[in-house]
Amino acid sequence: MTQVTVTLDRAHYQTHVTSGKHVIWADEPRDNGGQDEGMEPFELLLASLGSCTAITVRMYADRKQWPLDKIRIALKLAQDKDKKLTRIHKRIELKGSLSPEQRARLMEIADRCPVHRVLLNPLEITSELLETPAGGKKE
């Protein structure tokens, strides 16, 4: 099971994100009330998808011993006006002496990364309120 802990105190909107020994910061841009000290949440979502895609492609190319030197992925997210449809576009650049067949296969593999699959499949999110004594702290 993957677990992440997110903590936000009164700092608008600097969010401390931890997973095991790893730490990152999320924030909102200044024009949205934040301090612009980290990526905003949608950027983190794109970073997750892009990282997973690159790692999946790299693993496959390494396993096949294909001459893939570098992967560069640029991602964009756009929503329609009523936010009922979200589109993510990935532009994938594969550098190396790859054949057209190898490039085509790596593009197929790119759409099979675990994060990509999670985003495309039905997803259930639940929320649970932890009871904290009045005026008390619960960690």
Backbone as a ProteinNet text record, in pm:
[ID]
protein_1_A
[PRIMARY]
MTQVTVTLDRAHYQTHVTSGKHVIWADEPRDNGGQDEGMEPFELLLASLGSCTAITVRMYADRKQWPLDKIRIALKLAQDKDKKLTRIHKRIELKGSLSPEQRARLMEIADRCPVHRVLLNPLEITSELLETPAGGKKE
[TERTIARY]
84.6	0	88.8	55.4	126.1	60.2	141.8	86	163.4	89.3	144.2	72.2	145.2	84.2	102.1	-6.7	-7.6	-45.5	34.4	8.8	8	-95.8	-108.1	-151.1	-69.3	-108.6	-166.6	-141.8	-200	-126.2	-15.2	59.4	-22	-58	-137.7	-44.5	-43.6	-102.7	6.8	117.4	234.2	201.6	204.8	164	285.4	307.6	418.2	371.2	438.1	397.8	511.6	479.9	581.9	536.9	634.4	614.1	743.5	737.8	860.8	961.6	1081.6	1186.7	1185.6	1091.5	1087.9	993.3	1034.8	956.7	951.3	832.3	817.2	720.5	715.2	621.9	527.6	402.4	303.4	256.7	210.3	166.1	76.1	25.7	-51.3	31.5	8.3	77.9	37.5	120	93.3	-42	-76.5	-204.1	-325.6	-299.5	-407	-398.1	-315.9	-305.1	-192.3	-117	-5.9	125.2	231.8	366.1	450.2	392.7	460.8	590.3	583.8	700.4	706.6	612.1	611.3	512.7	506	411.7	269	179	37.7	-15.2	-129.1	-177.1	-190.1	-240.6	-250.6	-112.8	-15.7	120.7	176.9	145.1	188.6	124.6	-0.9	-68.7	2.7	32.8	104.7	244.2	310.2	443.1	436.4	332.8	316.4	298.8	211.7	187.8	313	378	497.8	612	632.7	739.1	713.2	591	554.8	572.2	531.2	544.7	691.2	774.4	916.7	983.4	951.4	1011.4	967.2	839.6	788.4	856.4	870.9	937.4	1084.2	1151.5	1292.7	1308.8	1223.5	1233.4	1219.5	1123.5	1100	1220.2	1267.4	1381.6	1506	1527.2	1642.3	1630.7	1509.9	1487.7	1513.6	1476.1	1496.8	1637.3	1713.1	1847.3	1844.1	1741.6	1729.2	1807.5	1859.9	1945.5	1865.7	1792.4	1716.7	1805	1845	1936.7	1865.3	1748.8	1681.1	1532.3	1453.1	1308	1272.5	1195.5	1146.2	996.1	920.6	775.7	724.3	652.6	586.9	437.7	377.6	236.6	157.7	35.1	-57.5	-190.5	-255.1	-387.2	-481.5	-598	-700.5	-836.1	-922.1	-1057.4	-1155.4	-1273	-1375.8	-1436	-1521.5	-1573.1	-1643.9	-1723	-1795.5	-1716.3	-1592.4	-1499	-1549.4	-1632.4	-1681.3	-1589	-1505	-1410.7	-1271.8	-1179.7	-1039.8	-959.8	-872.8	-786.9	-641.6	-566.5	-422.3	-355.8	-263.4	-189.5	-42.9	13.1	154.4	228	334.7	423.3	551.6	577.1	687.2	797.9	918.3	1036	1128.1	1162.3	1252.2	1380.7	1490.8	1619.5	1701.1	1762.7	1845.2	1832.4	1915.6	1916.1	1812.4	1687	1576.8	1515.7	1473.7	1404.4	1261.8	1193.9	1053.9	966.9	996.2	920.1	942.8	1066.6	1096.9	1027.3	1030	962.6	812.3	752.6	609	577.4	659.7	636.4	652.8	750.6	770.2	652.8	592.7	472.9	355.5	343.7	239.8	264.3	388.3	425.3	399.8	420.7	401.2	258.3	162	22.7	-16.4	79.4	51.8	112.5	164.4	222.3	110.6	144	41.1	-40.8	20.2	-56.3	-153.4	-111	-198.1	-321	-297.9	-408.1	-503.1	-447.5	-533.6	-622.4	-566.3	-643.5	-752.5	-732.9	-831.2	-939.3	-910.6	-1005.7	-1098.7	-1209.2	-1293.4	-1210.5	-1236.1	-1158.3	-1254.2	-1231.9	-1314.3	-1226.8	-1272.9	-1201.3	-1293.8	-1244.7	-1323.3	-1251.9	-1328.5	-1272.6	-1326.9	-1240.2	-1277.8	-1230.1	-1318.2	-1282.1	-1229.9	-1108.5	-1053.1	-1096.5	-1152.4	-1200.1	-1082	-1080.9	-979.2	-1048.7	-1000.1	-1062.9	-1062.9	-1168	-1179.2	-1053.9	-990.7	-870.7	-747.6	-761	-647.7	-586	-473.1	-403.7	-402.9	-423.7	-412.5	-318.7	-215.7	-115.7	-129.7
-118.6	0	124.5	218.1	346	440.6	512.3	606.4	737.5	845.6	981.1	1056	1141.9	1226.6	1372.2	1445.9	1586.5	1669.1	1772.1	1857.7	2003.3	2075.1	2217.4	2289	2384.4	2462.8	2595.2	2702.1	2830.4	2901.8	2844.4	2904.3	2886.6	2994.3	2988.2	2965.5	2863.4	2732.1	2628.5	2657.2	2570.3	2437.5	2333.6	2202.3	2110.6	2049.5	1958.8	1817.8	1754.6	1623	1525.2	1416.1	1317.6	1177.7	1097.5	955.1	887.4	818.8	759.3	868.4	856.9	956.1	1071.3	1069.6	1169.9	1284.2	1406.7	1526.4	1615.4	1665.6	1769.5	1873.6	1986.1	2092.4	2116.6	2136.4	2179.4	2318	2396.8	2532.7	2580.6	2697.8	2765.8	2884.6	2928.4	3047.8	3170.9	3272.7	3397	3457.6	3454.5	3514.6	3434.1	3319.9	3238.7	3234.9	3323.2	3332.4	3253.7	3181.1	3102.7	3178.3	3107.7	3166.8	3113.7	3024.9	2967.8	2897.1	2822	2751.3	2605.7	2563.4	2425.9	2414.7	2296.8	2275.5	2279.4	2327.3	2324.7	2182.6	2148.5	2009.5	1949.6	2022.9	1965.1	1940.2	2023.5	1999.7	1871.8	1847.8	1723.7	1601.9	1615.1	1506.2	1476.8	1581.5	1564	1507.4	1552.4	1500.7	1351.1	1308.3	1165.8	1085.2	1132.7	1062.9	1062.3	1176.1	1184.4	1099.6	1102.7	1022.8	874.6	833	692	648.1	731.7	700	683	777.8	771.5	648.2	620	504	374.6	364.9	244.2	222.9	329.7	320.9	281.5	344.5	313.5	166.4	117.8	-22.5	-118.2	-90.4	-176.6	-172.8	-52.6	-39.4	-107.4	-93.3	-158	-310.2	-360	-505	-560.2	-482.8	-524.8	-489.4	-416	-368.5	-283.5	-196.1	-105.6	22.3	87.7	205.6	335.6	337.3	456.7	541.3	658.3	744.1	838.3	888	989.2	990.3	1016.8	1031	1169.5	1242.6	1373.1	1374.3	1406.9	1408.2	1544.1	1612.5	1738.3	1709.3	1749.8	1720.4	1848.3	1847.6	1959.9	1905.7	1979.3	1943.3	2058.3	2026	2126.4	2069.1	2155.8	2116.1	2201.6	2142.9	2223.1	2319	2409	2514.8	2463.2	2356.8	2305.4	2197.8	2175.3	2082.3	1938.6	1903.2	1765.8	1678.4	1741.9	1668.2	1726.9	1641.2	1680.5	1606.4	1679.6	1619.5	1637.3	1530.5	1536.4	1495.5	1578.9	1550.7	1529.7	1416.3	1386.2	1395.4	1475.3	1480.9	1409.6	1296.7	1210.1	1216	1246.2	1248.3	1134.7	1048.5	936.1	958.9	975	997.7	869.9	839.9	720.4	661.6	565.6	500.4	389.5	427.9	332.4	316.4	195.7	171.7	225.8	247.6	289.6	190.2	62.5	-40	-28.2	-3.9	13	137.5	245.1	368.6	345	277.5	248.3	162.9	63.2	-23.6	54.9	142.3	222.3	317.6	366.8	451.2	370	245	157.9	136.5	111.8	87.6	212.7	329.6	455.6	468.3	416.9	425	312	230.6	119.8	140.9	259.4	280.8	273.3	231.8	214.8	340.4	456.8	579	608.4	591.5	610.4	520.1	394.8	298.6	336.5	382.2	424.6	539.9	635.5	752.7	718.2	614.6	577.2	482.8	410.8	314.4	381.8	316.7	372.2	389.4	496.2	532.3	567.7	513.9	545.3	615.6	729.1	804.1	816.8	779.9	792.8	888.3	953.2	1044.4	1005.4	1013.5	979.6	1092.4	1142.1	1246.7	1181.6	1219.2	1171.7	1267.7	1216.2	1298.8	1350.6	1480.6	1545.9	1616	1598.9	1667.4	1818.5	1886.1	2032	2098.9	2180.8	2254.5	2167.2	2038.9	1948.5	1918.2	1855.9	1817.5	1666.4	1619.1	1475.7	1457.8	1386.3	1362.7	1224
0	0	0	-83.8	-88.6	9.4	87.5	183.9	179.6	180.7	182.5	293.1	364.5	466.4	424.3	429.1	390.1	511.9	541.2	656.9	612	652.4	621.4	748.1	793.7	910.4	861.9	928.1	889.4	776	730.4	619.1	491	426.8	303.5	186.1	121.4	132.5	125.6	191.5	187.1	255.3	176.9	222.2	227.3	342.5	366.7	332.2	236.9	189.3	218.9	290.7	324	283.7	250.5	226.2	268	381.2	433.7	463.2	407.9	432	331.5	236.8	130.9	165.5	130.1	160.2	36.8	7.2	-94.7	-40.1	-106.8	-70.8	-186.9	-154	-252.5	-209.2	-300.5	-268.9	-381.8	-365.8	-469.7	-518.4	-641.2	-690.1	-608.5	-614.5	-539.4	-575.5	-704.6	-745.9	-698.3	-636.1	-579.9	-426.9	-368.8	-224	-161.7	-241.8	-189.2	-195.7	-164	-166.7	-282.9	-364.2	-479.8	-439	-327.4	-274	-319.1	-397.1	-446	-560.1	-617.8	-727.4	-674.4	-757.5	-719.8	-742.8	-681.8	-688	-827.4	-925.7	-1059.9	-1120.2	-1087.6	-1134.6	-1073.3	-947.1	-882.5	-949.1	-987.7	-1058.1	-1190.5	-1265.9	-1391.5	-1368.1	-1261.5	-1228.1	-1197.9	-1128.1	-1098.4	-1226.3	-1313.9	-1439.6	-1526.9	-1538.2	-1622.1	-1569.4	-1438	-1377.8	-1397.3	-1371.9	-1387.1	-1532.2	-1625	-1766.8	-1804.6	-1764	-1797.6	-1736.1	-1610.6	-1543.2	-1611.2	-1647.5	-1712.7	-1847.7	-1924.7	-2055	-2036.7	-1940.3	-1913.4	-1874.4	-1784.7	-1741.1	-1860.4	-1945.9	-2062	-2156.7	-2188.3	-2279.7	-2221.5	-2091	-2027.2	-2034.2	-2007.6	-2011.1	-2152.1	-2252.8	-2392.1	-2443.3	-2362.1	-2399.1	-2526.5	-2532.3	-2645.2	-2617.5	-2722.1	-2705.3	-2679.3	-2571.7	-2533.5	-2443.1	-2491	-2416.1	-2319.9	-2364	-2282.2	-2315.2	-2212.3	-2226.7	-2175.3	-2251.8	-2206.2	-2231.3	-2126.7	-2137.9	-2090.9	-2176.3	-2140.3	-2130.1	-2019.4	-1995.6	-1977.9	-2028.7	-2011.4	-1964.2	-1875.6	-1826	-1856.8	-1910.6	-1939.7	-1901.4	-1849	-1813.3	-1892	-1923.2	-1988.2	-1884.7	-1929.6	-1841.9	-1717.8	-1731.4	-1614.5	-1539.3	-1579.6	-1515.4	-1510.4	-1607.3	-1614.8	-1699.2	-1779.5	-1861.3	-1841.7	-1810.2	-1795.8	-1901.3	-1968.6	-2069.6	-2027.4	-2038.6	-2016.7	-2146.7	-2191.3	-2314.7	-2279	-2323.7	-2301.7	-2435.3	-2437.8	-2554	-2513.7	-2578	-2538.1	-2642.3	-2596.2	-2682.6	-2638.3	-2732.9	-2706.3	-2784.2	-2713.6	-2779.7	-2775.4	-2885.9	-2897.4	-3036.5	-3065.9	-3197.6	-3200	-3193	-3189.1	-3327.3	-3358	-3485.2	-3473.1	-3586	-3580.1	-3503	-3515.8	-3443.3	-3292	-3251.5	-3108.6	-3054.1	-3128.5	-3085.3	-3069.1	-3164.3	-3157.1	-3034.4	-3008.5	-2892.5	-2762.5	-2753.6	-2632.4	-2610.5	-2717.3	-2703.4	-2650	-2692.1	-2635.7	-2486.6	-2450.8	-2310.7	-2227.1	-2285	-2211.5	-2158.1	-2232.3	-2189.1	-2094.4	-2057.7	-1966.1	-1827.9	-1801.1	-1668.3	-1563.1	-1441	-1337.1	-1307	-1304.4	-1274.7	-1388.3	-1511.1	-1627.4	-1615.6	-1580.2	-1567.1	-1453.9	-1341.6	-1229.6	-1272	-1343.9	-1385	-1486.1	-1565.2	-1665.8	-1614.1	-1508.7	-1453.1	-1352.7	-1322.9	-1215.6	-1088.3	-1019.9	-901.6	-789.3	-673.6	-557.6	-455.3	-405.5	-302.6	-183.2	-66.5	55.4	149.7	236.3	336.8	472.9	572.6	709.5	800.9	884.5	979.9	1106	1147.2	1273.4	1382.7	1487.6	1597.8	1679.1	1701.5	1781.9	1897	2021.1	2134.1	2112	2159.6	2144.2	2199.7	2118.4	2159.3	2168.5	2146.2	2156	2022.8	2028.3	1905.5	1895.2	1776.8	1753.1	1635	1654.8	1549.6	1497.2
[MASK]
+++++++++++++++++++++++++++++++++++++++++++++++++++++++++++++++++++++++++++++++++++++++++++++++++++++++++++++++++++++++++++++++++++++++++++

